[in-house]
Each structure stands twice: as structure tokens, then as C-alpha cells.
């Protein structure tokens, strides 16, 4: 099979791996949302930015450097391992000491103890970072599936039990801790790599010089992703943040599955063909079209059935999250491709340009947030929608310099899929409104609209011969049936 075919096949294998853990996590979240209040979800959401920043420091540029290094040595892996472990201890210590300040910022005294316990997850995660990186480097997604599923399931079961017995926000804290602990044990069990007592300065400088810009970029990205959470948590009630965090979490289920999957596959695959620009363009284009082909209809369909879906899954108390969810779904259509554009800069070793783009985007975002603050939560959400498309343009600026695939050509390629998903979505929206006016129950609306949407989408896509369908048949279905 060609490199392009292997990449696309790998993407779908990786999606299967991500989908398993995400579906289990999603089901557990539904159960917890029925047992816990929006305010309790809001409290834990206030801490997302601190955990995200910590994870960015651990999973940032140094591990990316390991993935792209042609010949890895024990000293490379051990050096990065100890750097991550020491960094996690330092960051947790700072988090522990600043816990009262965090609870004071949000005016939620209970957060002091929650921060100090929840932050332990950063130290646990540092113990398996290298094992996970090596599995990604070798594209061993089957092994990662075996690891992730019991970790998510084990943590989720504990969270549901504790929530049922009235532990409130602590059920979410202990769920995360057990998830990370099981992951660590399984990564060490399935990986043959073990650290040795070695920290090599030459090796550290090599990986640090490549990776520190990616780490800074990752930190900026995590702060940007959580800036809405910080603002809503600061100026609104915890329940309001709970509605937003649930809407964001559910909308990110398909986004997380597909974007995480393609990043796992494309970064090591791109690294192998980085010097062959013609082949890189071909693989780049084919994967991008597949991502849009599967991502766009899922998110549009979810936005159409949002109201009956939330009422059926989470009960009436979560209905205020529906309009947030619909806006976030549309904004999420471009997210994976926007991030995926940046992988070209990584494999070309131009982390300086990567950082430059991230700084520019975040400055523009902060200016935008200041401008829309008087318009409340909806002002922030519509800014997020606008910026999701603007980021696609910004992230594509340097693509033409390294591969011959300019943004206008990218837009031309993805437009047919976006138009088909939008047209079918509009038709299904009016059908759903008819069902709602005639008092059809929620389950019937979800099933009928879902079947109608995807039948119409695939039929119209096949009729106009979308290139993603043809490529999927050649690269994936042919492999499966032969």
C-alpha cells in the first residue's frame, strides 16, 4: 500500500482507538450529568486551565522531538523522562501553594482542597509520557486501545459510584486520578522501555532547542482554549459554567476523536516523507479531505438534533446548554484541519514559525474578547465561531512556502463537502421543526433526523462523486475486504 493509503488507513485505525475510549467516557458523562448538578461540573471546569497547562508542559515539544528523531537512543528517552517528571513535581508544588489564590479568584472556597488533590494527576501522567510517545512513534494504536479502554472504564465506574453516594465534585476528581493511575500501570506493562539513571545535557539541548517553541505554542493554545472557561467562571455562576463545559465537552467528542487520531498518525507519517514535498502534498490533501468528509456531517447533524438529544440524555435541567452546543458544533468543523495545517511546520523543523502563528492568533483573540465582553456569553461564543474559521486561514499562511498547496486550493477542495453537509442540514432542520410542532417524542426525532441526514448526505456525496468517498473506498474498504 502507498504512503497515502497507509496514512488514511492508519487514521481510521487510530479513530477506532480514540472512539472506543471516547464513547465509554461519553456514556459515563451522561450518567454523571444525571447524578450531579451543573454547578458541580462548573467547579471542576474552573480547574481545566491549570491541568491543561500542566499537561502542555509534559506533552509539549520534547515528546514531539522524540517522534521526529530518526534514531532514538536510551539517553534521549531517559533525559526527556526525567525532565518531564521533575517538571511535573515543580508545577504541582506551585499549584499546591497557589490553591488559595485560585479559590479566591473564583470565589469558591471548596476549590482549595480540590486543586491540591486533582493536581496529583499531573505527576501520575509524567510517569507514562515516554511510553505513550514511543507507541505513537511506532503507530501501535491497537496496544494503546488496550490501555485506554480499561483506564477510562475503571475511572468512570468509580466516579459513578461516588456520585451515587453523594460525593459531588469529588467523584469527578477521584475518577480522573484512577484513570491516570490505571493508564500508568498499563503503559509500563505493555511497553518494554524503562528509564535508566541518565540525564544527558547534549541530548536535552537537542530536544529542547526543537521543542521549547512547541511547548510555548502549546501553552498559549491551552490558555486560549480555556480562556472562555476562565471568564465565564469568574463573572458568572458555577451552573452557567457547567452548561458551557457540558456543551463544549459533548461537541468535542467527535472533534477529539478525529483530531487526536489524525495528529497521532500524520505527525510520524509526515516526518517520514518530509523531504519529498510532492508526496507530502498528496498525503496532506487526501487526509484533509477525509477529515472534513467525516467531521462536517457529524457536527452539523448534532447541532440539528441538539434539543431532543440534550433532553433525552441529560434531562431538562441541561437545556440551557443547547444553544451553546449548537454554536460550538459549527465552530468545531474547521478545528482539526486548522491544527493539522501546523503539522507541516513541525515536520519541516520550523517551530519558530509555529510559535509566531500561535502568538499572532492569541493576541488577536484577546483583542476580540475585550471587544465582545459587553455582549455576554453569546458574544464570546460567536467570536469563537468566527475565530475558528480565521484560524484556518492564519495556520495556512506558511503552507505554500513548504508545500505547493495554497489556501485557495484547500478551500476549493473542501467546499463541496461543506456545501453538501450544510444543504442537507438545513433540510433536516425544517423537518425537525415540523416534528417538534406535532409533538413527536425526542427519541423518534433523533432517530428520524439522524437517518434522514446521513442518508441524504452520503447519497448526495456519492451522486456528485466527492473525492473523499472514492479515496475511502480505495484506501480503507479495499484493505478491509482483501
C-alpha positions as CSV (number, residue, x, y, z in Angstrom):
1,X,0.0,0.0,0.0
2,X,1.2,3.5,-0.8
3,X,2.2,6.0,1.9
4,X,-1.0,7.9,1.3
5,X,-3.1,4.8,1.6
6,X,-1.2,3.7,4.8
7,X,-1.8,7.1,6.3
8,X,-5.5,7.1,5.7
9,X,-5.8,3.5,6.9
10,X,-3.8,4.5,10.0
11,X,-6.1,7.4,10.6
12,X,-9.2,5.2,10.6
13,X,-7.4,2.7,12.9
14,X,-6.5,5.5,15.2
15,X,-10.0,6.8,15.1
16,X,-11.3,3.4,16.1
17,X,-8.9,3.5,19.1
18,X,-10.0,7.0,20.1
19,X,-13.7,6.2,19.5
20,X,-13.7,3.3,22.0
21,X,-12.4,5.4,24.9
22,X,-14.4,8.5,24.0
23,X,-17.7,6.5,23.7
24,X,-17.1,5.0,27.2
25,X,-16.2,8.4,28.6
26,X,-19.3,9.9,26.9
27,X,-21.7,7.3,28.4
28,X,-20.1,7.8,31.8
29,X,-20.5,11.6,31.5
30,X,-24.2,11.2,30.7
31,X,-24.7,9.1,33.8
32,X,-22.8,11.6,35.9
33,X,-24.7,14.5,34.4
34,X,-27.9,12.9,35.7
35,X,-26.4,12.4,39.2
36,X,-24.6,15.7,39.6
37,X,-25.6,19.3,39.2
38,X,-24.4,21.8,36.6
39,X,-22.7,23.7,39.4
40,X,-20.6,20.7,40.3
41,X,-19.4,20.3,36.7
42,X,-18.8,24.0,36.7
43,X,-16.5,23.8,39.7
44,X,-14.3,21.1,38.1
45,X,-14.3,23.1,34.8
46,X,-12.7,26.0,36.6
47,X,-9.6,23.9,37.1
48,X,-9.3,22.7,33.5
49,X,-6.9,25.5,32.5
50,X,-4.4,24.6,35.2
51,X,-4.4,20.9,34.4
52,X,-4.2,21.7,30.7
53,X,-1.2,24.0,31.2
54,X,0.5,21.3,33.3
55,X,-0.2,18.6,30.6
56,X,1.1,21.0,27.9
57,X,4.4,21.3,29.7
58,X,4.6,17.5,29.9
59,X,3.3,16.6,26.4
60,X,4.7,19.5,24.6
61,X,7.7,19.9,22.3
62,X,10.2,17.5,23.7
63,X,8.0,14.5,23.1
64,X,7.3,15.8,19.6
65,X,11.0,15.9,19.1
66,X,11.3,12.3,20.1
67,X,8.7,11.3,17.5
68,X,10.6,13.0,14.6
69,X,14.1,11.9,15.7
70,X,15.2,9.2,13.1
71,X,17.4,7.2,15.6
72,X,16.3,7.3,19.2
73,X,18.7,6.3,22.0
74,X,18.2,5.3,25.6
75,X,19.8,8.6,26.7
76,X,17.2,10.6,24.6
77,X,14.2,8.9,26.2
78,X,15.6,8.9,29.7
79,X,16.6,12.5,29.6
80,X,13.1,13.6,28.5
81,X,11.5,11.3,31.1
82,X,13.4,12.9,34.0
83,X,12.8,16.4,32.6
84,X,9.1,15.7,32.5
85,X,9.0,14.1,35.9
86,X,10.9,16.9,37.6
87,X,8.8,19.5,35.8
88,X,5.6,17.8,37.0
89,X,6.8,18.0,40.6
90,X,7.7,21.6,40.3
91,X,4.4,22.6,38.6
92,X,2.4,20.6,41.2
93,X,4.2,22.3,44.0
94,X,3.4,25.7,42.5
95,X,-0.3,24.6,42.1
96,X,-0.5,23.4,45.7
97,X,0.8,26.7,47.1
98,X,-1.4,28.8,44.8
99,X,-4.6,26.9,45.6
100,X,-6.0,29.5,48.0
101,X,-5.4,32.2,45.3
102,X,-7.3,30.1,42.7
103,X,-10.3,29.6,45.0
104,X,-10.2,33.3,45.9
105,X,-10.2,34.3,42.2
106,X,-13.3,32.2,41.5
107,X,-14.8,33.0,45.0
108,X,-15.3,29.2,45.6
109,X,-13.6,28.2,48.9
110,X,-14.0,24.4,48.2
111,X,-11.6,24.7,45.3
112,X,-8.5,25.0,47.6
113,X,-8.7,21.3,48.5
114,X,-10.0,20.2,45.1
115,X,-7.0,21.8,43.4
116,X,-4.5,20.2,45.7
117,X,-5.9,16.7,45.1
118,X,-6.8,17.0,41.5
119,X,-3.4,18.3,40.6
120,X,-1.7,15.0,41.6
121,X,-2.9,13.7,38.2
122,X,0.0,15.7,36.6
123,X,2.6,13.8,38.5
124,X,1.0,10.4,37.6
125,X,0.8,11.3,33.9
126,X,4.5,12.2,33.8
127,X,5.3,8.5,34.6
128,X,3.9,7.2,31.3
129,X,4.6,10.1,28.8
130,X,7.6,8.4,27.2
131,X,6.0,5.0,26.8
132,X,3.0,6.7,25.2
133,X,5.2,8.7,22.9
134,X,7.1,5.5,21.7
135,X,3.8,3.7,20.9
136,X,2.7,6.7,18.9
137,X,6.0,6.8,17.1
138,X,5.7,3.1,16.2
139,X,2.0,3.6,15.3
140,X,0.9,0.9,17.7
141,X,-2.6,2.0,18.1
142,X,-4.0,-1.4,18.9
143,X,-1.9,-1.5,22.0
144,X,-3.0,2.0,23.0
145,X,-6.6,0.9,22.7
146,X,-6.0,-2.0,25.1
147,X,-4.5,0.5,27.5
148,X,-7.1,3.3,27.2
149,X,-10.3,1.4,27.4
150,X,-9.9,-0.2,30.9
151,X,-8.4,3.1,32.2
152,X,-11.5,5.1,31.1
153,X,-13.9,2.4,32.2
154,X,-12.2,1.9,35.6
155,X,-12.1,5.6,36.4
156,X,-15.7,6.1,35.2
157,X,-17.1,3.3,37.3
158,X,-15.5,4.8,40.4
159,X,-16.9,8.2,39.5
160,X,-20.4,6.9,39.1
161,X,-20.3,5.0,42.4
162,X,-19.0,8.0,44.3
163,X,-21.6,10.4,42.6
164,X,-24.4,8.0,43.6
165,X,-23.2,8.1,47.2
166,X,-23.2,11.9,47.3
167,X,-19.5,12.8,46.8
168,X,-20.4,15.6,44.5
169,X,-17.5,17.3,42.8
170,X,-15.0,14.8,44.4
171,X,-16.4,12.0,42.3
172,X,-15.0,13.8,39.3
173,X,-11.7,14.3,41.0
174,X,-11.2,10.7,42.0
175,X,-12.4,9.5,38.6
176,X,-9.6,11.4,36.9
177,X,-7.0,10.2,39.4
178,X,-7.9,6.5,38.9
179,X,-8.0,6.9,35.2
180,X,-4.4,8.2,35.1
181,X,-3.2,5.6,37.6
182,X,-4.6,2.7,35.5
183,X,-3.1,4.2,32.4
184,X,0.3,4.4,34.0
185,X,0.3,0.8,35.2
186,X,-0.8,-0.5,31.8
187,X,1.7,1.6,29.8
188,X,4.5,0.3,31.9
189,X,3.1,-3.3,31.5
190,X,2.8,-3.1,27.7
191,X,6.0,-1.1,27.0
192,X,9.4,-2.6,27.1
193,X,11.1,0.7,27.6
194,X,12.4,1.6,31.1
195,X,14.3,4.7,32.2
196,X,17.9,4.4,33.3
197,X,19.7,6.8,35.7
198,X,20.9,9.1,32.9
199,X,20.4,12.8,32.1
200,X,22.4,13.8,29.1
201,X,22.8,17.6,28.6
202,X,23.7,17.3,24.9
203,X,20.6,15.2,24.3
204,X,18.5,17.6,26.4
205,X,19.7,20.6,24.4
206,X,19.0,19.0,21.1
207,X,15.4,18.1,22.0
208,X,14.8,21.4,24.0
209,X,16.0,23.6,21.1
210,X,13.5,21.9,18.8
211,X,10.7,21.6,21.3
212,X,10.6,24.7,23.5
213,X,8.8,26.7,20.9
214,X,6.2,24.0,20.5
215,X,5.8,23.9,24.3
216,X,5.3,27.7,24.4
217,X,2.8,27.4,21.5
218,X,1.0,24.6,23.3
219,X,0.8,26.7,26.5
220,X,-0.7,29.6,24.5
221,X,-3.1,27.2,22.9
222,X,-4.3,25.7,26.2
223,X,-4.7,29.2,27.7
224,X,-6.7,30.2,24.6
225,X,-8.9,27.1,24.7
226,X,-9.7,27.7,28.3
227,X,-10.0,31.5,28.3
228,X,-13.7,31.3,27.9
229,X,-13.9,28.9,30.9
230,X,-11.8,31.4,33.0
231,X,-14.0,34.4,32.0
232,X,-17.3,32.6,32.5
233,X,-16.1,31.1,35.8
234,X,-15.0,34.5,37.0
235,X,-18.1,36.6,36.1
236,X,-20.9,34.0,36.1
237,X,-22.4,31.4,38.5
238,X,-20.8,27.9,38.5
239,X,-24.0,26.5,37.0
240,X,-23.6,28.7,33.9
241,X,-20.0,27.4,33.5
242,X,-21.4,23.9,33.9
243,X,-23.7,24.5,31.0
244,X,-20.9,25.8,28.9
245,X,-18.5,23.0,29.9
246,X,-21.0,20.2,29.1
247,X,-21.8,21.8,25.7
248,X,-18.1,22.1,24.9
249,X,-17.4,18.6,26.1
250,X,-20.1,16.9,24.1
251,X,-19.3,19.0,20.9
252,X,-15.6,18.0,21.3
253,X,-16.4,14.2,21.3
254,X,-16.3,13.9,17.5
255,X,-13.7,16.6,17.3
256,X,-11.4,15.0,19.9
257,X,-11.7,11.5,18.3
258,X,-10.9,12.6,14.8
259,X,-8.3,15.4,15.5
260,X,-6.4,13.3,18.1
261,X,-6.4,10.4,15.7
262,X,-5.1,12.3,12.7
263,X,-2.4,14.0,14.8
264,X,-1.1,10.7,16.1
265,X,-0.9,9.3,12.5
266,X,0.1,12.3,10.4
267,X,2.9,13.6,12.5
268,X,5.1,10.4,12.4
269,X,4.0,9.7,8.8
270,X,4.7,13.3,7.7
271,X,8.1,13.0,9.4
272,X,9.0,10.0,7.2
273,X,8.2,11.9,3.9
274,X,9.2,15.4,5.0
275,X,11.8,15.7,2.3
276,X,9.5,14.7,-0.6
277,X,7.3,17.7,-1.0
278,X,5.2,16.2,-3.8
279,X,4.3,13.2,-1.8
280,X,3.7,15.3,1.3
281,X,1.2,17.4,-0.6
282,X,-0.6,14.3,-1.9
283,X,-0.9,12.7,1.6
284,X,-1.8,16.1,3.2
285,X,-4.6,16.7,0.7
286,X,-6.1,13.2,1.0
287,X,-6.2,13.2,4.8
288,X,-7.6,16.7,4.9
289,X,-10.5,15.7,2.6
290,X,-11.2,12.6,4.7
291,X,-11.3,14.7,7.9
292,X,-13.7,17.2,6.5
293,X,-15.8,14.5,4.9
294,X,-16.4,12.7,8.2
295,X,-16.3,15.6,10.6
296,X,-18.6,18.1,9.0
297,X,-21.8,15.9,8.8
298,X,-21.4,14.6,12.3
299,X,-21.2,18.1,13.8
300,X,-24.0,19.6,11.6
301,X,-26.3,16.7,12.4
302,X,-25.6,17.1,16.1
303,X,-26.4,20.8,16.0
304,X,-29.8,19.9,14.3
305,X,-30.8,17.4,16.9
306,X,-29.3,19.2,19.9
307,X,-32.6,20.0,21.8
308,X,-34.1,16.5,21.8
309,X,-30.6,15.0,22.3
310,X,-29.9,17.0,25.5
311,X,-33.3,16.5,26.9
312,X,-33.2,12.7,26.4
313,X,-29.6,12.2,27.6
314,X,-29.1,14.8,30.3
315,X,-32.7,15.7,31.3
316,X,-34.5,19.1,31.2
317,X,-32.0,20.8,33.7
318,X,-29.3,20.9,30.9
319,X,-31.5,22.5,28.2
320,X,-29.9,26.0,28.7
321,X,-26.7,24.4,27.2
322,X,-28.3,23.7,23.9
323,X,-27.6,27.0,22.0
324,X,-24.0,26.9,23.3
325,X,-23.7,23.4,22.0
326,X,-25.0,24.3,18.5
327,X,-22.6,27.2,18.1
328,X,-19.6,25.1,19.3
329,X,-20.5,22.3,16.9
330,X,-20.4,24.7,13.9
331,X,-17.2,26.2,15.1
332,X,-15.6,22.8,15.5
333,X,-15.9,21.9,11.8
334,X,-12.6,23.6,11.0
335,X,-10.7,22.8,14.2
336,X,-8.9,19.6,13.2
337,X,-7.8,20.9,9.8
338,X,-6.7,24.1,11.3
339,X,-4.4,22.2,13.7
340,X,-3.5,19.7,11.0
341,X,-2.0,22.5,8.9
342,X,0.5,23.2,11.6
343,X,1.9,19.7,11.4
344,X,3.7,20.7,8.2
345,X,5.7,23.3,10.1
346,X,6.6,20.7,12.8
347,X,7.9,18.1,10.4
348,X,9.9,20.8,8.5
349,X,11.5,21.8,11.7
350,X,10.2,25.4,11.6
351,X,8.9,25.6,15.2
352,X,9.8,29.3,15.1
353,X,7.1,29.9,12.5
354,X,4.8,27.7,14.5
355,X,5.3,29.9,17.6
356,X,4.9,33.1,15.5
357,X,1.5,32.0,14.3
358,X,0.3,31.0,17.8
359,X,1.3,34.3,19.3
360,X,-0.4,36.2,16.5
361,X,-3.6,34.3,16.9
362,X,-3.7,34.6,20.6
363,X,-3.1,38.4,20.5
364,X,-6.0,38.8,18.0
365,X,-8.1,36.6,20.2
366,X,-7.5,38.6,23.4
367,X,-8.3,41.8,21.5
368,X,-11.5,40.2,20.2
369,X,-12.6,39.0,23.7
370,X,-12.1,42.5,25.1
371,X,-14.3,43.9,22.3
372,X,-17.2,41.4,22.8
373,X,-17.2,41.2,26.7
374,X,-20.1,43.7,26.9
375,X,-22.2,41.2,24.8
376,X,-22.0,38.4,27.4
377,X,-21.6,34.7,26.8
378,X,-23.1,34.8,23.3
379,X,-20.6,37.5,22.3
380,X,-17.8,35.1,23.4
381,X,-19.4,32.2,21.6
382,X,-19.9,34.0,18.3
383,X,-16.3,35.3,18.5
384,X,-15.2,31.7,18.9
385,X,-17.2,30.7,15.8
386,X,-15.6,33.5,13.8
387,X,-12.1,32.7,15.0
388,X,-12.3,29.0,14.2
389,X,-12.5,29.9,10.5
390,X,-10.0,32.7,10.8
391,X,-7.5,30.3,12.4
392,X,-7.7,28.1,9.4
393,X,-6.6,31.0,7.2
394,X,-3.8,32.0,9.7
395,X,-2.5,28.5,10.1
396,X,-2.3,28.1,6.3
397,X,-0.1,31.2,5.7
398,X,3.2,29.3,5.6
399,X,1.8,26.1,3.9
400,X,2.6,27.5,0.4
401,X,6.2,28.1,1.5
402,X,6.9,24.4,2.3
403,X,4.4,22.5,0.1
404,X,2.6,23.7,-3.0
405,X,-0.9,23.7,-1.6
406,X,-2.2,27.2,-1.1
407,X,-5.2,28.1,1.0
408,X,-7.4,28.9,-2.0
409,X,-6.8,25.4,-3.4
410,X,-7.6,24.0,0.1
411,X,-10.9,25.9,0.2
412,X,-11.7,24.8,-3.3
413,X,-11.2,21.1,-2.3
414,X,-13.2,21.2,0.9
415,X,-16.1,23.4,-0.3
416,X,-18.1,20.7,-1.9
417,X,-18.2,18.7,1.3
418,X,-19.2,21.8,3.4
419,X,-21.9,22.7,0.9
420,X,-23.4,19.2,0.9
421,X,-23.4,18.9,4.7
422,X,-24.9,22.4,5.0
423,X,-27.7,21.9,2.5
424,X,-28.7,18.6,4.0
425,X,-28.6,20.1,7.4
426,X,-30.9,22.9,6.5
427,X,-33.4,20.4,5.1
428,X,-33.3,18.3,8.2
429,X,-33.7,21.3,10.5
430,X,-37.0,22.2,8.9
431,X,-38.1,18.5,9.2
432,X,-37.2,18.5,12.9
433,X,-39.2,21.7,13.4
434,X,-42.2,20.0,11.9
435,X,-41.8,17.0,14.2
436,X,-41.4,19.3,17.2
437,X,-44.6,21.2,16.3
438,X,-46.5,17.9,16.1
439,X,-45.2,16.7,19.4
440,X,-43.2,13.7,18.3
441,X,-41.1,12.3,21.1
442,X,-37.4,13.0,21.4
443,X,-36.1,9.5,20.6
444,X,-38.2,9.4,17.4
445,X,-36.9,12.8,16.4
446,X,-33.3,11.9,16.9
447,X,-33.6,8.6,15.0
448,X,-35.6,10.0,12.1
449,X,-33.4,13.1,11.7
450,X,-30.2,11.1,12.0
451,X,-31.2,8.6,9.4
452,X,-32.5,11.3,7.1
453,X,-29.4,13.4,7.4
454,X,-26.8,10.7,6.8
455,X,-28.8,9.0,4.1
456,X,-29.1,12.4,2.3
457,X,-25.5,13.3,2.9
458,X,-24.0,10.1,1.6
459,X,-26.4,9.8,-1.3
460,X,-25.7,13.4,-2.4
461,X,-22.0,13.0,-1.9
462,X,-22.0,9.8,-4.0
463,X,-24.1,11.4,-6.6
464,X,-21.7,14.3,-7.1
465,X,-18.7,12.0,-6.7
466,X,-16.9,13.6,-3.7
467,X,-13.2,12.6,-4.0
468,X,-13.2,11.6,-0.3
469,X,-15.7,8.8,-1.0
470,X,-13.6,7.5,-3.9
471,X,-10.4,7.6,-1.8
472,X,-12.0,6.0,1.2
473,X,-13.2,3.0,-1.0
474,X,-9.7,2.6,-2.4
475,X,-7.6,3.1,0.8
476,X,-9.8,1.6,3.5
477,X,-12.5,-0.6,2.2
478,X,-10.2,-2.4,-0.3
479,X,-7.8,-3.1,2.6
480,X,-10.5,-4.4,4.8
481,X,-12.1,-6.8,2.2
482,X,-8.8,-8.0,0.8
